[in-house]
Each structure stands twice: as structure tokens, then as C-alpha cells.
Amino acid sequence: MFPQGLFDTRSPLAGFDDAVAHYRCLSTTETGRRAVHELREFLDDRVAYVRSRNKL
């Protein structure tokens, strides 16, 4: 599941915005692998933010 607003509307990945796809299907194309990579980076940043806020 990709969150809404993750990708710029001009990006080749914009089609994944607010979409659901199987990881197995995504891993078969370069665009799908890039989308998964971007999602992982986004989630890592969010987890790091939440962890830093909980230390206060």
C-alpha cells in the first residue's frame, strides 16, 4: 500500500500514489522496484521521527 502524496505527480512513479500492489508484482519491473525503495525510505524516515519524539 502506497500512501497518498508519496510521489510527485510529474514522477514516473505517480501511478503508484495511493495504490495497492503485490510486492511480487512490483519486483518484476525497475519502476516497481524504485517505488518500493521510495516507500521503504519514507517509512524509515517516519519510524526514525516517531522514535526521536518518544525520547523526549
C-alpha positions as CSV (number, residue, x, y, z in Angstrom):
1,M,0.0,0.0,0.0
2,F,1.4,3.3,-1.0
3,P,0.3,6.4,0.9
4,Q,-1.3,9.3,-0.9
5,G,1.1,12.1,-1.8
6,L,4.2,10.0,-1.6
7,F,5.2,10.6,-5.3
8,D,5.3,13.9,-7.2
9,T,2.5,14.0,-9.9
10,R,5.2,14.5,-12.5
11,S,7.2,11.5,-11.4
12,P,7.1,8.2,-13.4
13,L,6.1,6.7,-10.0
14,A,3.0,8.8,-9.7
15,G,0.8,5.9,-10.8
16,F,1.6,4.2,-7.5
17,D,0.4,7.1,-5.4
18,D,-2.5,5.9,-3.1
19,A,-2.3,2.4,-4.7
20,V,-2.1,-1.1,-3.6
21,A,0.1,-3.7,-5.4
22,H,1.6,-7.1,-4.6
23,Y,5.3,-6.9,-3.8
24,R,5.9,-9.9,-6.1
25,C,4.4,-8.0,-9.0
26,L,6.3,-4.8,-8.1
27,S,9.6,-6.6,-8.0
28,T,9.4,-7.6,-11.7
29,T,10.0,-4.1,-13.1
30,E,12.5,-1.4,-12.5
31,T,9.8,1.1,-11.8
32,G,8.1,-1.2,-9.3
33,R,11.5,-1.7,-7.5
34,R,12.0,2.1,-7.4
35,A,8.6,2.6,-5.9
36,V,9.3,0.0,-3.2
37,H,12.6,1.7,-2.5
38,E,11.0,5.1,-2.1
39,L,8.3,3.6,0.1
40,R,10.9,2.0,2.4
41,E,12.9,5.2,2.7
42,F,9.7,7.1,3.6
43,L,8.8,4.5,6.2
44,D,12.3,4.5,7.6
45,D,12.1,8.3,8.0
46,R,8.7,8.1,9.7
47,V,9.9,5.4,12.1
48,A,13.0,7.4,13.0
49,Y,10.9,10.5,13.6
50,V,8.5,8.7,15.9
51,R,11.4,7.1,17.8
52,S,13.0,10.5,18.2
53,R,9.8,12.0,19.5
54,N,9.3,9.3,22.1
55,K,12.7,10.0,23.6
56,L,11.6,13.4,24.8
